[in-house]
Amino acid sequence: MTTAAQQLGQKQILVIDDMVESRSAIKRMLVQLGGEKIDTATDGDDAMAKIQAKDYDLVISDYNLGKGKDGQQILEEARYTKRLKATSIFIMVTGENASDMVMGALEYEPDAYLTKPITPQILAQRLKRIINTKNIMQEMLQAIDGDRTMKAIELGNKLIERQPQFMPAIIRHIGPLYILHKEYNNAIRVYSMVLNDHYRSWARLGQAICMHRLGDSLSALALLKETLRRQPRYVQCYDWMARIYLSMEDRQKAQQLLEQAVSISPKAVLRQRELGQLAMQNEDWEVAANAFDQAVRLGRNSCHKNIDAYLNLADCAHPLLMDDSVAHRRLGQKVQRALAELQTDFNNKSAIQYAGLLAEARICHAMKQPEKSNHALNMAELMFKEMEAAPVEDALSLTSTMIQCGQHVKANDLLRTIDGMQLTPAQRQRMEEQMSLLDEAEIRQNSDRINAEGIGFYERGELESARQSFDMACAYPEAGISVILNAIQVRVSMIKQPGCSSEQRQQLLRECRPLFKRIGMLGENDDRYQRLETLKANFTRLLQEPAT
Amino acid sequence: MKFDYMVGAVIHDLKNQLSTLLACEQEALSQIPERYHHVLKPVLQNTNRLQNDTLQMMTLFRMEKERDYPLDDAWPHDTVLDAIASIQIQFPNIKFTNDISEELQGFYNDDLLHMALITLMTNSAQAGATALRLTATIDNAWLIIRVEDNGHGFDQSVLNGDTITTKVGGSGLGLYLVGEIARHHKFGEQVGKISCSNLPKGGAEVSIHIPHY
C-alpha cells in the first residue's frame, strides 16, 4: 500500500474556510502531508464555482462559513449535482463537537468530521483511514459513479466476503442501491447484517424504508419511532415518517413531522419546499408561506433555486395579506422583493415573467396598492396579447388574476373567448368555476357602479340620464332595494318637472307599478321603510292629481 | 421542563461566549510583546478551564435530556490523539504518550470518549502529574482505555468511595462525568464502567471500560 502522503500528491484538493488563518493552516498541513494540487475558497459561492469547474478528489470545508452557505449546504449541493463523486472525499471541519452538527440532516453526510483545533497529526491520521477505506471500496465506488448500480452491488457483495471488517461501510453504499432497484428484501437482509454487528441508526432507517415500500407502513412507523427514541435528532426519520403518513392520507400529521424536521435542520432547501407544498395542500398559509420564503432564501445562488418556490410563496402569502397586520405587511414586501428578483433573474424567459407579473398583480391588489397591481396586470395582458396562439392555461391564469383584482369586465370578455376554444375537461371546469365567480361578482359590482353613476346624474339634475342608469342597474336580478327605490324616485321627480307631458306622465307612472311590486312589503324596522312609504305617498298623490 | 430548557440554553450560551473570549485572548496574546505574555497566559488557561467545565456540563445535560450520542466505529488511537491535541496548549510542560495501536477498533461515541479523556487528563495535570501515558486493550468483551499518570495518586478515601474528589475545592464533577460517559455505552446487560487505582510505582490510573462486541 502506498502511503497517504504519496497519494495526496495526485489528488485535486479544495480547502474551504472563511478565516484566512485556518485556511492557510490547513493548506500548510496538506502540503506537509504531500499535497500538491491545492485550491482554496473563502465562501460557499466561491467554493461551488470551483467545484463546478474542476473535479476534486478531496474537499475539506469548515462548517461555519459566516454569511451565506455553510459546509453542509456545499456538501449537499456538490453531491446532489454529482460534481463530487462517490470516490471523492469530503471532510467537515467543525468548531465544536460533531454531535452539535445535525447528524443525518440530509441524504449526504461527510466522510468525516474534524474538530478544531486540527493538528497535522490528526489530519494525517484521519486522511489515512478514509483514503484506505475508499481505496478498498474503489471498484465499487467507481461503479456507483458510473451509474452501473447492479455491478456496484455485485462488487460490494464480493468485497464483504474478502474484507468483512469493511462490511458496514460497504453496505452503507449498496443498501440504497438495492432500494433503488426495488430489491427490498435484499436491502433488509444486508441492513440486518449490519445491525447484527452493531446498532446503527442508518441501517434501522434503511429497514424502515424497505418495510414501508413492501406495504407494511405501520411496522415502518414503529421502527422509525424507535430509532428516533435512540437518536432524537436523526432528521431523516422525520422525513420518512412524514412520507409514510402522507401515503396514509394523514396530511396534518405529515406536516407536523416535517415541521419538526425543519426546526431541527432549517437549512435544507428541499425539505423546506416539501413542507411548503404540504402546508399549501393543508391550506395552512402561515406555515406554507414561511417554508417557501425559506426555500427562496436558501435556494438563492444554488442549484436548488426554484421558480415554483417563488410563485408558491406569492400564492400562499396572498390569503394572509387580506388580513392587514404589521407581520403580514412585511411578508407582502418580502414577496414583492422575491417577485422583483424573479423578473430580473429570468428576464429572458417570458413564461416566468408572465407568471411573475400575474402574481405581482394579485399581491399588490391584496396589499391595497391598486396602481402597482393594475400596472403589473396590464403588462401581463400585453404579454398575453403578443403571444401567438396563446395557450388556454395562460388565458385562464390571466382571467383568474383579473377576477381576483376586481377587473371583471375584462375577465368576462376574455372568458367568453376561451369558451370558444378547444378545452380539456379540466380546463372547462376551471373556466366554469371562474365564470361563476365572475357572475356574482360582476353583477353586484356593475350594478353598484351604474347606480352610483345614476346618483351623479340625478344630483346634477340630469334626470333622463339618471333614469337610464337606474334602469340599467335594476336590470340585474340581484339589484338591491335601494337601487329600485332610486328608479322610482327619479320618475317621481321627472313627473314633478314643469315640462312633463301628460303622455310622459302616464308612461312614467305605469313604469313605477312593477318596481313597487318588486320591492314588495318592507318591515317597519327596515332602514328603507320610511323612504318607501314617502315614495308610495308621492306616487298615490300623483295618480290622483290631474295632469297640469 | 421549562427550567431544564433554560439551563440548557444558558450553558450553551456560556460555552459560546467562552469560545469567543478565548479567541479574543489568543488574538490579544499575539498582538502584545512577549515580555507581557506571562500576565495574560493565566487568563487564557483559566478561560480554557472554564470552557472545559462548561463543555462537561453541556455533555452531561445532553446525555440526560437528549440521548443524542450515537455509537459508531471508532479508533482509540485517533480519539486519544485528538484529545491530547486539544489540551496540549493548556499544559505545555506535560509529556503525553499515546501507546495505542492504530489498528485497534472499537464501537463507541467518539465525542463522548474525547470528552472523558480530556477530563481525566486535565484532572491528572491539575493533580501535579508531569507525564501521562494512554493505553488500550481488548479484554474479554471489554474495550479498556487506561490513563496513567505520575502524580501523587488518589487519596485512599476516593478509592474507598468515601469522597469523590482529591482536589481541594473540587466538585467531583469530572469523575462523575467520565462515569456517566462510560455508562452511556451499553450492550445488553453489559454496561460501561470506570475503575480507579494507584500504581505500585506511584501515580494514578483510571480505566474506562466500554462493552466490546
Interface residues (C-beta under 8 A of the other chain):
Chain A: G95 E96 N97 A98 S99 M103 T115 P117 I118 T119 Q121 I122 Q125 R126 R129 Q165 P168 H198 Y199 R200 S201 R229 R230 Q231 P232 R233 Y234
Chain B: K15 S19 R62 E66 R67 D68 Y69 P70 L71 D72 D73 W75 H77 D78 L81 D82 A85 S86 I89 E102 Q105 F107 N109 D110 D111 H114 M115 Y213
